[in-house]
Structures are given as structure tokens and as C-alpha cells.
């Protein structure tokens, strides 16, 4: 793993972390490079960096996606897993900010002390971003739907 001058972390096949980051929950891939932004500014940098390569680009939030489109072979992956903060902004209005790379177990752990819950994926390892954009059902939907 190396750090760009801007702070953006990158992983290549030569790095130990690559084997853990190369694939998704359901599919095995071999991207040329995995970019790990930790801020919105680094996401912008990662997308511009990846776009300049003319390689395929995939974006991954939690990495659980059944379609397998959050990775690729020979391209760039923008992995948002470092952006996993969960912040309760206002308990009374139940306003919460959830990072694009968070997984539902992280969300549940952060909300529990406030006696808050949210319908999520059927497993704590499911990424928030993928479920929010690609759909899915959680345990609470069986009770409250």
C-alpha cells in the first residue's frame, strides 16, 4: 500500500492488502489498482486519476454486492471502505449521517446507544451504499412493511 502526496491510499497486486481488497463478496476479480479515498476531496482525486488511465473504473462501497460490478479485471477500483463514519447528528429528529463505505453492522453499533435502528441488509457485512442504490431488504422490513 502506498500513499499519494495528497493522502490518497492505493493498493496494487504487489501489496499484501491486495488479496483482501481485490474481490467482492460474490466474485473474484483482478483490478490493476485499488484506490482508497478517505475524504470527499480524495474521492474526486481518485475518480479523476482513474478516468485519466482509460481503464475500466468500478466504485465499491461495502463490497457485498451480488452483481459483482463493484470490482473489475485490469481496471481501477475506487473503494470507499475508509469512509465508514456513522454520526448521530440529532437524536430527537433521528438525523444520522452515514458514510458511503459503512457496512450495516457499523451502523447498527453506532445507533444502538441512542436506541435507534434502521432497516438494512440481512447481514451486517452488507454495504450501506450498495443497498441504498441497488436495493435490498432487511430484517425490519418483515415487521414494519
C-alpha positions in Angstrom: 0.0 0.0 0.0 1.3 3.4 -0.8 0.2 6.9 -0.1 -0.1 9.6 -2.9 1.2 13.1 -1.9 -2.4 14.1 -1.5 -3.0 11.4 1.1 -4.9 9.0 -1.2 -4.0 5.4 -0.5 -3.5 3.0 -3.4 -3.1 -0.8 -3.5 -1.6 -2.8 -6.3 -1.2 -6.6 -6.9 2.3 -6.3 -5.3 0.8 -5.2 -1.9 -0.2 -7.6 0.9 -3.6 -5.9 1.3 -4.5 -6.6 -2.4 -5.8 -10.1 -1.8 -8.3 -8.7 0.7 -9.4 -5.8 -1.5 -9.4 -7.3 -5.0 -12.8 -9.1 -4.9 -16.3 -8.7 -3.7 -18.4 -10.9 -1.5 -19.6 -13.0 -4.5 -17.0 -12.6 -7.2 -13.2 -12.7 -7.6 -11.5 -10.0 -9.7 -8.1 -8.7 -10.5 -8.1 -4.9 -10.8 -4.9 -3.2 -11.8 -5.1 -0.8 -8.8 -7.4 -0.1 -5.9 -7.8 3.5 -4.7 -8.9 4.0 -1.1 -10.1 7.6 -0.6 -10.9 8.7 2.9 -12.4 12.1 2.2 -14.7 13.7 -0.4 -11.7 15.5 -1.9 -9.9 12.2 -2.2 -12.9 10.6 -3.9 -12.7 13.4 -6.5 -9.0 12.9 -6.9 -9.4 9.1 -7.2 -12.1 9.4 -9.9 -10.0 11.9 -11.9 -6.9 9.7 -11.5 -8.8 6.6 -12.6 -10.5 8.3 -15.5 -7.1 9.5 -16.8 -6.0 5.9 -17.2 -8.6 4.9 -19.8 -9.1 1.7 -17.8 -12.5 0.4 -16.6 -13.5 2.1 -13.3 -15.6 0.5 -10.6 -16.8 2.1 -7.4 -17.3 -0.1 -4.3 -19.0 0.9 -1.1 -19.2 -2.1 1.2 -18.2 -4.8 -1.3 -21.0 -7.2 -0.7 -22.9 -6.5 -4.0 -24.3 -9.7 -5.6 -23.9 -8.3 -9.1 -20.1 -8.1 -8.8 -19.9 -4.8 -10.6 -18.0 -3.1 -7.7 -14.8 -4.6 -9.0 -13.3 -5.5 -12.3 -10.4 -7.2 -14.1 -7.5 -5.0 -15.2 -9.1 -1.7 -14.3 -9.3 0.7 -11.4 -11.5 0.3 -8.3 -12.4 3.3 -6.1 -13.1 1.6 -2.7 -15.0 3.8 -0.3 -14.5 1.5 2.8 -12.4 4.1 4.6 -15.4 6.5 4.5 -17.4 4.5 7.1 -18.2 7.0 9.8 -21.6 6.9 11.4 -22.7 10.0 13.3 -25.9 10.7 15.1 -26.5 14.4 14.3 -29.8 14.8 16.2 -31.3 12.1 18.4 -34.7 13.8 18.7 -35.2 14.1 14.9 -33.3 10.8 14.3 -31.0 12.5 11.9 -27.9 10.4 11.1 -25.0 10.8 8.7 -23.7 7.5 7.3 -20.5 7.3 5.2 -20.7 5.7 1.8 -18.3 3.0 2.8 -20.1 1.9 6.0 -21.5 -1.5 6.5 -24.7 -2.2 8.3 -23.1 -3.7 11.3 -21.2 -0.5 11.9 -24.4 1.5 11.5 -26.3 -0.7 14.0 -23.5 -0.5 16.5 -23.4 3.3 16.3 -27.2 3.7 16.5 -27.8 1.2 19.4 -26.7 3.5 22.2 -29.3 6.0 21.0 -32.0 3.3 20.8 -32.2 3.9 17.1 -32.4 1.3 14.3 -32.7 1.3 10.6 -33.8 -1.3 8.1 -30.7 -2.7 6.5 -29.3 -5.7 4.7 -29.9 -9.2 6.0 -26.2 -9.4 7.1 -24.1 -6.8 8.9 -21.4 -7.1 6.3 -23.7 -5.6 3.6 -22.5 -2.1 2.5 -24.8 0.9 3.0 -24.0 2.4 -0.4 -24.8 -0.6 -2.4 -28.0 -1.4 -0.6 -29.2 2.2 -0.8 -28.5 2.5 -4.5 -29.2 -1.1 -5.8 -31.9 -2.1 -3.4 -32.4 -4.9 -0.9 -34.4 -5.9 2.1 -33.5 -6.0 5.7 -34.8 -7.7 8.8 -37.0 -4.8 9.9 -39.0 -4.7 6.7 -40.6 -8.0 7.7 -42.0 -6.3 10.8 -42.7 -2.8 9.6 -43.6 -3.2 5.9 
